[in-house]
Amino acid sequence: MSLWFLSLFISETFQKDMEKRRIKPPVIIALMAIIAVLSIIRAPPTLLYFGLIVIVVYLYSLKSKDYKFSQFVFLSRGLLEVLICFIIFDFYTPFAEFSNELLFFALLIYALTTSRNIIGDIRDVNSDKYTFPVRFGTSISYYLSLIFLLFTLLIAIQSLSLNIFAVLPLLFLLPFYLFYRNAYILHKLFVISSTLFLFNIILSKSYVPITILIFIVVFSIILLLTYNLVPRKSNPKN
């Protein structure tokens, strides 16, 4: 979770700095190096994943530039979570082979993150210039996000054999697509719901003590309270 939050913070900050032509490579490299060294010591193959993370973060930052493919850069964002997933897997089970279940889980992570990222771009439509919602409109963007969300649910139920209770956090989001399209609220709820959903997957695959359930609730509250600390351009001004 620390790696996920740090990567998110770096990607958002890097994009913001690129837009202002004010890059701080030493800071970015130093932050990533702290976690990278710890992971590589445990599982040397993760070095490849960290190299790919640097490339993905750079690609994602191009959404603030006027390139022909800028409006499709959102498709790279999910790769960041997938790479983090692989790093965590290698950290706890070094040199183990990837199972089909893990690959389906990675695909689920990608689809879920992409769906959430589209909502984030809709939220920032008044401050961004070259994103998908700006180019093609918010209406089609909502439908595209919904397609990725439904694809996530399909993988969860069909490929990972999760029951309806495990996917409830994501089902909770569906009415907001249909009846209350407030991208800021929806993205905030998306962060909480996707976190609870991923923990549900972990809970369904292994036995965990009650302390982990308490941690889930506490972590969700922390995410809610720290939502505005991530340097997003659309955050409310204090």
LUMKETOR-855010 format. One line per 5 residues: number of its first residue (from 1); their letters; for each residue x, y, z of N, C-alpha, C. Coordinates in pm, 1 decimal. Layout:
N
NUM	a	X:Y:Z:X:Y:Z:X:Y:Z ~ ...
# end
This chain:
238
1	mslwf	82.8:-120.3:0.0:0.0:0.0:0.0:86.9:126.3:0.0 ~ 199.3:119.9:71.5:291.0:234.3:71.3:346.0:259.1:-68.3 ~ 380.4:150.0:-138.6:430.9:162.8:-274.7:324.2:219.3:-366.8 ~ 199.9:173.0:-349.9:90.6:222.8:-433.8:69.9:372.4:-412.2 ~ 63.0:415.6:-285.1:38.5:557.0:-256.5:154.4:643.2:-305.3
6	lslfi	277.8:596.4:-285.4:394.0:671.9:-328.5:396.2:685.9:-480.2 ~ 366.1:577.9:-551.9:364.6:582.7:-698.9:255.6:676.4:-749.0 ~ 138.7:672.7:-684.3:30.6:763.2:-721.8:71.6:907.8:-700.6 ~ 130.9:934.9:-584.6:173.2:1071.2:-553.0:277.1:1120.3:-653.0 ~ 372.9:1033.5:-685.8:478.5:1071.0:-779.4:422.4:1096.0:-918.2
11	setfq	333.3:1008.4:-965.7:278.5:1024.2:-1100.6:198.5:1152.1:-1113.0 ~ 118.5:1184.1:-1008.8:39.6:1307.5:-1013.2:130.7:1430.1:-1005.1 ~ 232.1:1423.6:-918.0:324.4:1535.7:-903.8:407.7:1555.5:-1029.0 ~ 452.3:1444.9:-1087.5:534.6:1452.0:-1208.7:456.4:1514.8:-1323.3 ~ 329.4:1474.9:-1336.2:244.9:1533.9:-1440.2:227.0:1683.4:-1416.2
16	kdmek	203.4:1721.9:-1292.4:182.1:1862.4:-1258.2:307.8:1944.2:-1284.4 ~ 424.4:1887.7:-1250.3:551.0:1957.5:-1271.5:584.2:1970.2:-1419.9 ~ 551.8:1866.4:-1497.5:577.0:1874.1:-1641.6:494.7:1985.6:-1705.1 ~ 370.6:1997.4:-1659.7:283.3:2100.0:-1715.2:338.8:2239.5:-1687.0 ~ 405.4:2255.1:-1572.5:462.5:2384.0:-1536.6:608.9:2396.4:-1579.0
21	rrikp	657.8:2292.9:-1651.7:797.8:2289.5:-1693.5:891.4:2302.9:-1573.3 ~ 856.6:2232.2:-1467.0:933.4:2240.8:-1343.1:951.6:2099.4:-1287.8 ~ 1049.2:2026.9:-1344.1:1071.5:1887.8:-1306.4:1177.1:1877.4:-1196.9 ~ 1157.6:1784.0:-1106.2:1255.3:1759.3:-1000.2:1296.3:1612.5:-1003.6 ~ 1374.0:1569.8:-1103.9:1413.9:1428.9:-1114.5:1481.1:1373.3:-989.7
26	pviia	1571.6:1448.1:-922.7:1637.0:1390.6:-804.3:1538.3:1347.8:-696.9 ~ 1433.2:1428.6:-676.3:1334.1:1395.6:-574.3:1259.2:1268.9:-612.6 ~ 1217.2:1261.6:-738.6:1142.7:1145.2:-786.3:1228.0:1019.2:-775.8 ~ 1351.3:1027.3:-822.3:1440.9:911.4:-819.4:1469.2:868.0:-676.2 ~ 1487.6:963.0:-586.8:1518.5:930.1:-447.1:1402.2:857.3:-380.1
31	lmaii	1280.3:905.2:-402.9:1163.7:842.7:-341.3:1143.9:700.1:-391.3 ~ 1155.7:680.6:-522.1:1138.5:547.5:-578.1:1252.8:455.3:-536.7 ~ 1372.9:510.4:-523.9:1489.9:427.6:-492.0:1478.9:363.8:-354.2 ~ 1416.7:434.2:-259.1:1405.2:381.6:-123.5:1331.3:247.9:-123.6 ~ 1215.5:246.0:-190.1:1136.7:123.1:-195.1:1198.5:23.4:-292.6
36	avlsi	1254.4:73.1:-402.4:1312.8:-15.1:-503.4:1425.6:-98.9:-445.9 ~ 1514.1:-35.5:-369.0:1628.6:-107.7:-312.3:1580.7:-218.4:-218.9 ~ 1481.2:-187.2:-134.9:1428.4:-287.8:-42.2:1368.3:-405.8:-116.5 ~ 1295.8:-377.3:-224.1:1231.4:-483.8:-300.6:1332.8:-566.1:-378.8 ~ 1430.8:-498.5:-439.2:1529.5:-568.6:-522.0:1617.3:-659.8:-436.5
41	irapp	1647.5:-618.3:-313.6:1724.5:-703.2:-222.9:1649.1:-833.4:-196.1 ~ 1519.4:-819.5:-178.8:1435.2:-936.2:-152.5:1415.0:-1020.1:-278.9 ~ 1388.2:-954.7:-392.1:1361.0:-1025.2:-518.1:1422.3:-945.5:-632.9 ~ 1543.4:-980.4:-677.0:1612.6:-906.1:-783.3:1531.9:-884.3:-911.6 ~ 1444.3:-977.6:-954.6:1367.3:-953.8:-1078.3:1278.5:-830.3:-1074.5
46	tllyf	1249.1:-779.6:-953.5:1163.7:-661.1:-946.1:1231.3:-537.4:-1004.8 ~ 1361.7:-546.1:-1028.2:1432.6:-434.3:-1090.7:1370.8:-400.8:-1226.5 ~ 1331.9:-505.2:-1301.6:1267.8:-483.8:-1431.2:1137.0:-408.4:-1414.9 ~ 1059.2:-446.0:-1315.2:929.6:-380.9:-1293.2:946.4:-233.4:-1255.7 ~ 1046.8:-203.4:-1175.1:1069.4:-64.0:-1137.7:1113.0:18.0:-1259.8
51	glivi	1190.3:-43.3:-1348.6:1226.4:26.1:-1472.0:1103.9:56.2:-1555.5 ~ 1011.7:-39.4:-1562.7:887.5:-18.4:-1637.8:799.2:86.1:-1570.7 ~ 802.5:91.4:-1436.8:723.8:191.9:-1364.8:769.2:333.2:-1403.4 ~ 900.0:352.7:-1413.2:952.3:484.0:-1452.8:898.4:522.6:-1591.3 ~ 895.5:426.5:-1683.3:844.7:452.9:-1818.6:696.2:485.9:-1814.5
56	vvyly	619.0:409.6:-1735.9:474.4:432.4:-1727.5:443.8:568.7:-1666.8 ~ 517.6:604.8:-1560.1:496.7:735.8:-1497.5:524.1:847.0:-1598.0 ~ 628.5:829.9:-1678.2:658.8:931.7:-1779.8:548.5:938.7:-1885.1 ~ 501.7:823.0:-1932.0:394.1:821.8:-2031.7:269.2:889.2:-1978.3 ~ 236.9:858.9:-1851.6:117.1:917.9:-1792.8:128.4:1069.2:-1781.2
61	slksk	249.2:1118.2:-1759.5:269.0:1262.4:-1746.6:243.4:1334.4:-1878.5 ~ 246.5:1262.6:-1989.6:227.9:1325.4:-2120.9:82.8:1365.8:-2146.6 ~ -7.6:1330.9:-2056.1:-147.2:1370.3:-2073.0:-163.5:1522.3:-2067.5 ~ -63.0:1590.6:-2014.0:-69.5:1736.8:-2005.5:-3.8:1804.8:-2125.0 ~ 41.5:1724.1:-2222.3:107.1:1778.5:-2341.1:20.2:1757.2:-2464.3
66	dykfs	37.1:1842.8:-2562.7:-43.6:1837.1:-2684.6:19.7:1742.8:-2787.0 ~ 7.4:1611.1:-2760.3:50.4:1510.6:-2855.6:-72.1:1443.7:-2916.2 ~ -54.1:1377.8:-3030.4:-167.4:1313.4:-3096.7:-230.2:1204.5:-3010.2 ~ -148.9:1142.9:-2923.3:-198.5:1032.7:-2841.6:-227.7:1075.1:-2697.6 ~ -221.2:1204.2:-2667.9:-237.7:1250.0:-2529.2:-372.0:1207.8:-2469.6
71	qfvfl	-477.8:1209.4:-2551.9:-609.9:1175.9:-2499.8:-624.0:1028.0:-2465.0 ~ -526.5:946.3:-2509.1:-532.3:802.4:-2479.0:-428.8:760.0:-2374.8 ~ -359.2:857.3:-2316.9:-256.6:826.6:-2217.1:-317.4:760.8:-2093.8 ~ -445.9:784.8:-2068.3:-510.9:724.9:-1951.4:-500.5:571.8:-1953.5 ~ -483.6:513.7:-2072.7:-473.3:368.3:-2083.5:-345.0:314.0:-2020.7
76	srgll	-245.8:401.5:-2000.7:-119.5:356.8:-1940.4:-125.4:354.5:-1788.9 ~ -220.7:427.2:-1730.9:-224.9:443.3:-1584.7:-243.8:309.9:-1512.2 ~ -327.2:222.3:-1566.8:-352.0:94.2:-1501.7:-229.3:5.0:-1496.3 ~ -135.6:26.7:-1590.5:-13.9:-54.2:-1590.8:69.4:-30.8:-1464.9 ~ 56.7:88.8:-1407.2:130.8:120.0:-1284.7:88.2:26.4:-1173.0
81	evlic	-43.3:9.1:-1153.2:-93.2:-79.9:-1048.9:-59.0:-225.5:-1078.6 ~ -62.8:-263.2:-1206.8:-29.0:-400.9:-1243.5:115.9:-431.6:-1208.2 ~ 205.7:-337.7:-1238.8:347.6:-356.3:-1207.0:370.0:-363.6:-1056.5 ~ 298.5:-280.8:-982.0:308.1:-285.3:-836.2:259.2:-420.8:-784.7 ~ 151.4:-470.5:-846.2:99.5:-602.3:-810.4:205.8:-709.6:-830.8
86	fiifd	276.7:-703.5:-943.0:381.7:-801.9:-971.7:498.3:-788.3:-873.2 ~ 531.0:-663.2:-837.0:639.4:-642.0:-740.5:603.5:-703.3:-605.4 ~ 480.4:-680.6:-561.1:436.0:-736.9:-433.7:438.4:-889.5:-438.3 ~ 392.2:-944.9:-551.2:392.7:-1090.6:-566.6:534.8:-1145.7:-558.3 ~ 627.3:-1082.2:-630.2:766.7:-1128.1:-627.2:831.1:-1107.6:-491.3
91	fytpf	787.8:-1002.1:-420.7:845.9:-973.3:-290.1:813.2:-1084.7:-190.0 ~ 687.7:-1131.6:-193.1:645.2:-1232.6:-97.3:671.1:-1375.2:-146.0 ~ 676.0:-1394.3:-277.7:703.6:-1528.3:-332.5:809.2:-1516.0:-441.9 ~ 933.4:-1484.6:-406.0:1036.5:-1462.1:-507.1:1059.9:-1585.5:-593.5 ~ 1073.4:-1560.2:-725.5:1104.8:-1661.9:-825.0:990.6:-1761.8:-848.0
96	aefsn	873.8:-1735.0:-792.5:759.3:-1822.7:-817.8:699.5:-1791.5:-955.7 ~ 638.4:-1891.5:-1018.0:576.7:-1871.8:-1148.7:441.1:-1803.5:-1133.8 ~ 407.7:-1721.0:-1233.3:278.7:-1653.7:-1232.3:168.4:-1754.8:-1265.7 ~ 66.9:-1759.3:-1183.1:-46.6:-1846.9:-1209.1:-148.7:-1775.4:-1296.9 ~ -241.0:-1852.8:-1353.7:-349.2:-1792.4:-1432.8:-433.6:-1700.2:-1346.5
101	ellff	-453.3:-1738.0:-1220.1:-532.6:-1655.3:-1130.1:-467.0:-1519.7:-1108.3 ~ -334.5:-1518.2:-1095.4:-264.2:-1391.1:-1077.3:-275.6:-1304.7:-1202.7 ~ -267.9:-1365.8:-1319.8:-278.9:-1290.3:-1444.4:-419.2:-1231.5:-1460.6 ~ -521.1:-1308.6:-1422.6:-657.7:-1255.2:-1425.4:-672.2:-1141.4:-1325.3 ~ -607.6:-1156.5:-1210.0:-610.8:-1050.7:-1109.3:-544.2:-924.1:-1162.8
106	alliy	-432.2:-940.2:-1234.0:-362.6:-825.2:-1293.1:-451.5:-757.1:-1396.1 ~ -522.7:-836.1:-1476.9:-614.3:-778.8:-1576.2:-727.3:-704.7:-1506.9 ~ -775.5:-760.2:-1396.8:-880.0:-694.0:-1318.0:-829.7:-560.7:-1263.4 ~ -707.6:-560.9:-1209.9:-649.0:-438.1:-1157.2:-639.7:-332.0:-1266.7 ~ -596.9:-374.4:-1386.0:-582.7:-279.5:-1496.4:-718.0:-218.3:-1534.2
111	altts	-819.6:-302.1:-1549.2:-951.8:-252.8:-1589.7:-1011.3:-161.3:-1483.3 ~ -995.9:-199.5:-1356.6:-1051.4:-119.5:-1247.5:-982.8:16.4:-1238.9 ~ -850.1:17.1:-1249.6:-775.3:142.5:-1243.2:-808.1:232.5:-1361.4 ~ -821.9:173.5:-1479.3:-855.1:252.1:-1598.3:-991.9:316.0:-1583.2 ~ -1088.0:239.5:-1532.2:-1222.5:293.1:-1509.3:-1217.8:411.7:-1414.0
116	rniig	-1143.6:396.8:-1304.6:-1133.0:504.8:-1205.7:-1059.4:625.9:-1262.7 ~ -956.9:600.3:-1343.7:-877.8:710.7:-1398.1:-958.6:795.0:-1496.4 ~ -1047.8:732.2:-1570.1:-1134.3:807.9:-1660.8:-1222.2:904.2:-1582.0 ~ -1274.9:855.3:-1469.3:-1355.6:943.4:-1383.2:-1270.0:1057.8:-1332.4 ~ -1144.1:1029.7:-1300.2:-1054.4:1136.4:-1256.8:-1032.9:1240.8:-1364.5
121	dirdv	-1023.5:1196.7:-1489.7:-1007.5:1291.7:-1600.3:-1134.2:1372.4:-1623.3 ~ -1249.9:1310.6:-1600.4:-1376.0:1386.2:-1609.8:-1379.9:1492.3:-1500.9 ~ -1336.2:1454.6:-1382.6:-1331.2:1549.0:-1270.1:-1243.8:1669.5:-1303.5 ~ -1135.4:1645.7:-1377.9:-1039.9:1751.9:-1409.5:-1064.3:1816.7:-1545.5 ~ -1184.1:1797.7:-1600.9:-1208.3:1841.1:-1738.5:-1192.9:1992.4:-1755.4
126	nsdky	-1216.2:2067.9:-1648.7:-1205.5:2213.9:-1659.4:-1062.1:2264.2:-1642.3 ~ -972.3:2177.8:-1597.5:-833.1:2219.5:-1578.3:-737.5:2151.3:-1675.8 ~ -780.6:2037.7:-1734.3:-698.3:1970.6:-1834.6:-730.6:2023.7:-1974.2 ~ -641.6:1995.1:-2069.0:-660.7:2043.0:-2206.0:-662.7:1931.6:-2309.9 ~ -596.8:1818.0:-2280.0:-575.4:1720.3:-2386.2:-621.0:1579.3:-2348.7
131	tfpvr	-700.2:1565.9:-2244.0:-741.6:1432.6:-2200.7:-859.9:1381.0:-2282.8 ~ -892.5:1254.3:-2262.4:-1001.7:1190.7:-2336.7:-1135.6:1262.9:-2317.7 ~ -1175.7:1297.0:-2193.7:-1303.5:1367.3:-2176.7:-1306.7:1503.8:-2245.8 ~ -1193.4:1572.7:-2249.0:-1187.9:1702.9:-2316.8:-1205.5:1684.5:-2467.0 ~ -1144.6:1581.6:-2521.2:-1148.4:1557.9:-2666.3:-1280.6:1497.8:-2713.1
136	fgtsi	-1336.0:1402.6:-2636.2:-1453.9:1329.3:-2681.9:-1579.8:1356.9:-2600.0 ~ -1566.9:1434.8:-2492.8:-1683.7:1469.6:-2412.9:-1699.5:1383.8:-2289.1 ~ -1766.5:1438.6:-2188.9:-1781.3:1367.0:-2061.7:-1882.2:1253.1:-2070.9 ~ -1982.1:1267.1:-2155.8:-2085.6:1164.0:-2164.6:-2027.2:1030.9:-2210.8 ~ -1955.3:1032.2:-2322.6:-1894.5:909.1:-2373.1:-1787.5:858.0:-2276.3
141	syyls	-1724.8:948.8:-2203.0:-1622.7:909.1:-2105.9:-1685.2:832.1:-1989.7 ~ -1803.0:877.0:-1944.0:-1872.4:802.7:-1839.1:-1905.6:661.5:-1885.8 ~ -1953.1:649.9:-2009.5:-1988.8:517.5:-2062.4:-1864.8:429.3:-2076.7 ~ -1753.9:487.7:-2118.5:-1630.7:410.5:-2132.1:-1583.5:362.3:-1994.6 ~ -1590.3:449.5:-1894.8:-1554.0:409.5:-1758.8:-1644.5:297.5:-1709.8
146	lifll	-1773.0:307.8:-1740.5:-1868.4:204.7:-1699.6:-1835.4:70.6:-1764.9 ~ -1794.8:72.9:-1892.2:-1758.0:-50.3:-1962.7:-1639.9:-117.9:-1892.8 ~ -1539.0:-39.7:-1857.8:-1423.9:-96.6:-1787.1:-1464.3:-150.0:-1650.1 ~ -1557.4:-81.5:-1583.5:-1603.5:-127.8:-1452.5:-1679.9:-259.3:-1465.7 ~ -1767.5:-269.2:-1566.1:-1841.9:-392.9:-1587.9:-1749.3:-507.5:-1627.2
151	ftlli	-1644.8:-474.9:-1702.7:-1545.3:-575.9:-1738.6:-1472.9:-626.4:-1613.5 ~ -1446.7:-535.5:-1521.4:-1386.0:-572.7:-1393.7:-1475.2:-670.1:-1317.9 ~ -1604.3:-638.5:-1312.7:-1699.0:-725.7:-1243.3:-1706.6:-862.7:-1310.2 ~ -1700.5:-864.7:-1443.0:-1705.3:-990.7:-1517.0:-1585.6:-1079.2:-1482.6 ~ -1466.8:-1018.8:-1479.4:-1346.6:-1095.4:-1443.9:-1356.7:-1147.1:-1300.9
156	aiqsl	-1404.6:-1060.3:-1211.4:-1413.0:-1097.2:-1069.9:-1506.1:-1216.0:-1048.9 ~ -1618.4:-1215.8:-1117.6:-1719.9:-1319.5:-1096.1:-1689.6:-1446.1:-1176.5 ~ -1651.2:-1428.9:-1302.8:-1631.5:-1544.4:-1390.4:-1494.4:-1608.9:-1374.5 ~ -1389.1:-1527.4:-1373.8:-1252.9:-1581.2:-1375.4:-1196.1:-1605.2:-1235.4 ~ -1233.6:-1520.2:-1140.1:-1182.3:-1536.2:-1003.7:-1283.7:-1599.9:-908.7
161	slnif	-1405.1:-1625.5:-962.6:-1509.7:-1696.4:-886.9:-1545.6:-1627.4:-756.1 ~ -1550.4:-1494.4:-757.7:-1590.8:-1421.0:-638.2:-1743.0:-1418.0:-628.8 ~ -1796.0:-1417.1:-507.6:-1940.8:-1411.9:-491.6:-1990.2:-1267.6:-494.5 ~ -2119.6:-1252.1:-491.0:-2180.5:-1120.0:-505.7:-2142.8:-1027.1:-390.8 ~ -2118.5:-1083.0:-272.5:-2083.3:-1000.3:-157.3:-1943.7:-939.5:-172.5
166	avlpl	-1854.4:-1012.4:-238.7:-1718.1:-962.0:-257.0:-1714.4:-841.7:-349.9 ~ -1808.1:-836.7:-446.5:-1806.8:-728.2:-545.1:-1903.7:-616.3:-508.4 ~ -1965.6:-624.6:-392.3:-2061.6:-521.3:-350.0:-2003.2:-380.2:-351.5 ~ -1876.7:-359.8:-309.0:-1822.8:-223.1:-312.9:-1825.2:-160.6:-452.5 ~ -1807.6:-244.1:-556.4:-1811.8:-191.3:-693.1:-1955.6:-174.7:-741.4
171	lfllp	-2041.6:-265.0:-703.2:-2183.0:-251.8:-741.6:-2242.2:-123.7:-684.2 ~ -2190.2:-81.8:-569.5:-2235.5:41.6:-505.1:-2214.5:163.4:-595.1 ~ -2115.9:156.1:-685.9:-2084.1:270.1:-771.9:-2179.9:284.6:-889.5 ~ -2244.8:177.5:-929.9:-2325.8:179.2:-1052.2:-2435.8:285.7:-1053.2 ~ -2510.1:305.8:-942.5:-2614.4:410.4:-946.2:-2560.1:550.1:-974.5
176	fylfy	-2434.4:576.0:-937.2:-2377.1:708.4:-960.1:-2354.0:733.0:-1109.5 ~ -2331.4:628.1:-1185.9:-2318.8:643.1:-1330.2:-2452.4:677.9:-1394.5 ~ -2559.8:630.4:-1333.4:-2691.7:644.2:-1394.7:-2769.9:764.4:-1342.8 ~ -2754.5:795.7:-1213.7:-2843.4:894.7:-1153.0:-2774.2:1017.6:-1094.5 ~ -2643.5:1010.3:-1069.4:-2577.6:1124.5:-1005.0:-2435.3:1135.8:-1055.8
181	rnayi	-2418.3:1202.1:-1168.1:-2287.7:1211.2:-1232.0:-2208.4:1331.7:-1180.7 ~ -2157.7:1317.3:-1062.4:-2066.4:1416.1:-1005.5:-1929.5:1349.6:-999.1 ~ -1840.4:1387.3:-1089.8:-1713.0:1316.8:-1105.1:-1625.8:1327.4:-979.9 ~ -1629.8:1440.9:-912.4:-1547.8:1456.3:-792.3:-1591.9:1358.2:-683.9 ~ -1723.1:1352.3:-658.3:-1776.4:1260.3:-558.1:-1755.0:1116.1:-601.0
186	lhklf	-1780.9:1086.6:-729.5:-1768.3:949.9:-778.7:-1624.3:900.6:-769.3 ~ -1528.5:986.0:-803.4:-1389.0:944.4:-795.2:-1347.8:919.6:-650.4 ~ -1395.3:1003.1:-561.6:-1363.7:986.0:-419.4:-1420.1:853.6:-367.8 ~ -1544.0:823.2:-407.1:-1605.0:696.8:-367.7:-1535.3:578.9:-436.4 ~ -1488.8:602.5:-557.5:-1419.2:499.5:-634.3:-1292.9:453.7:-560.2
191	visst	-1219.9:549.9:-505.7:-1097.5:518.2:-431.6:-1129.2:427.1:-313.5 ~ -1234.5:460.3:-238.8:-1272.4:380.4:-122.5:-1326.0:244.3:-165.6 ~ -1416.1:242.8:-262.7:-1479.6:117.7:-304.8:-1379.9:19.8:-365.1 ~ -1289.2:71.8:-446.9:-1190.9:-17.7:-508.6:-1096.1:-75.6:-403.5 ~ -1063.3:4.1:-301.3:-978.9:-46.1:-192.5:-1049.5:-157.6:-116.4
196	lflfn	-1174.5:-136.0:-81.1:-1251.1:-239.1:-11.1:-1267.4:-363.7:-97.8 ~ -1288.8:-344.4:-226.3:-1304.7:-456.8:-318.0:-1178.1:-541.7:-324.2 ~ -1062.0:-476.5:-334.1:-936.5:-550.3:-341.4:-909.3:-625.5:-211.5 ~ -945.1:-564.5:-99.0:-930.7:-635.3:27.6:-1027.1:-754.7:33.8 ~ -1145.6:-739.8:-24.0:-1239.9:-852.3:-28.3:-1180.6:-970.5:-103.3
201	iilsk	-1107.0:-940.4:-211.0:-1042.7:-1047.5:-287.0:-941.2:-1120.1:-198.7 ~ -861.1:-1041.5:-125.1:-761.3:-1101.4:-36.3:-829.3:-1185.6:71.0 ~ -937.2:-1132.5:127.5:-1008.7:-1204.6:232.3:-1070.4:-1333.9:180.2 ~ -1115.9:-1333.0:55.9:-1182.4:-1450.6:-0.3:-1084.3:-1560.6:-37.3 ~ -956.2:-1525.3:-48.1:-856.4:-1622.5:-92.2:-774.5:-1681.2:22.3
206	syvpi	-786.3:-1625.5:140.5:-707.7:-1678.5:251.1:-772.3:-1641.9:384.4 ~ -734.8:-1717.8:485.5:-784.4:-1688.9:620.1:-706.6:-1572.2:679.3 ~ -777.5:-1478.5:737.3:-712.1:-1364.4:802.4:-779.9:-1338.1:937.3 ~ -707.1:-1289.5:1034.5:-766.0:-1260.2:1166.2:-853.4:-1135.9:1162.0 ~ -928.1:-1116.3:1268.8:-1019.5:-1003.1:1278.4:-945.3:-870.4:1273.4
211	tilif	-818.0:-868.8:1312.1:-741.7:-744.3:1310.7:-728.2:-689.1:1168.4 ~ -724.1:-778.6:1069.0:-715.5:-733.0:930.6:-844.6:-664.1:889.4 ~ -957.4:-715.1:935.9:-1086.0:-651.9:904.6:-1092.0:-511.3:964.5 ~ -1040.8:-497.3:1085.7:-1035.3:-365.2:1148.5:-944.1:-272.7:1067.9 ~ -832.1:-329.0:1020.9:-738.6:-249.1:940.9:-805.6:-198.4:813.5
216	ivvfs	-890.1:-281.1:751.7:-959.6:-240.8:629.1:-1043.2:-116.1:653.7 ~ -1118.8:-117.7:762.5:-1204.1:-3.2:794.3:-1119.3:120.8:822.1 ~ -1014.7:103.8:901.8:-928.3:216.7:936.5:-859.8:272.3:812.5 ~ -808.8:183.8:726.3:-739.6:227.9:605.5:-833.8:303.2:512.1 ~ -958.1:257.8:502.2:-1056.3:326.1:417.4:-1084.2:466.8:469.0
221	iilll	-1093.0:480.8:600.5:-1114.9:612.9:659.5:-995.3:703.2:632.1 ~ -873.5:647.1:640.7:-752.7:725.2:612.4:-753.0:772.4:467.6 ~ -791.3:684.0:375.8:-798.7:722.9:234.3:-896.2:838.5:214.3 ~ -1008.6:830.1:283.0:-1109.0:936.2:270.4:-1056.1:1068.4:322.8 ~ -988.5:1064.2:436.7:-939.0:1186.8:499.5:-819.2:1246.5:426.0
226	tynlv	-741.7:1162.1:357.6:-620.3:1210.2:290.1:-640.0:1228.3:140.1 ~ -762.1:1217.1:94.2:-790.0:1225.1:-49.8:-734.9:1352.9:-111.3 ~ -754.6:1464.8:-43.7:-712.2:1593.9:-98.5:-562.7:1620.2:-83.3 ~ -490.9:1530.4:-14.8:-346.4:1550.8:0.3:-270.1:1513.4:-125.7 ~ -328.4:1426.4:-209.0:-266.7:1397.0:-338.8:-282.8:1520.0:-425.9
231	prksn	-172.7:1567.0:-489.3:-174.6:1696.2:-558.7:-251.1:1694.0:-690.6 ~ -384.8:1687.0:-681.0:-468.0:1692.4:-800.3:-505.9:1836.6:-828.7 ~ -514.4:1870.2:-955.8:-545.0:2009.0:-993.0:-685.7:2050.5:-955.9 ~ -776.4:1953.6:-946.1:-915.9:1987.2:-918.5:-950.0:1985.1:-770.5 ~ -851.2:1965.5:-685.1:-879.7:1967.3:-542.2:-939.3:2102.0:-501.3
236	pkn	-1034.3:2100.1:-406.7:-1090.1:2227.4:-359.2:-981.3:2317.7:-301.7 ~ -991.3:2445.5:-327.4:-894.5:2542.0:-274.4:-928.2:2576.0:-130.7 ~ -826.5:2572.3:-45.1:-849.8:2607.7:96.1:-834.5:2758.8:114.5
# end
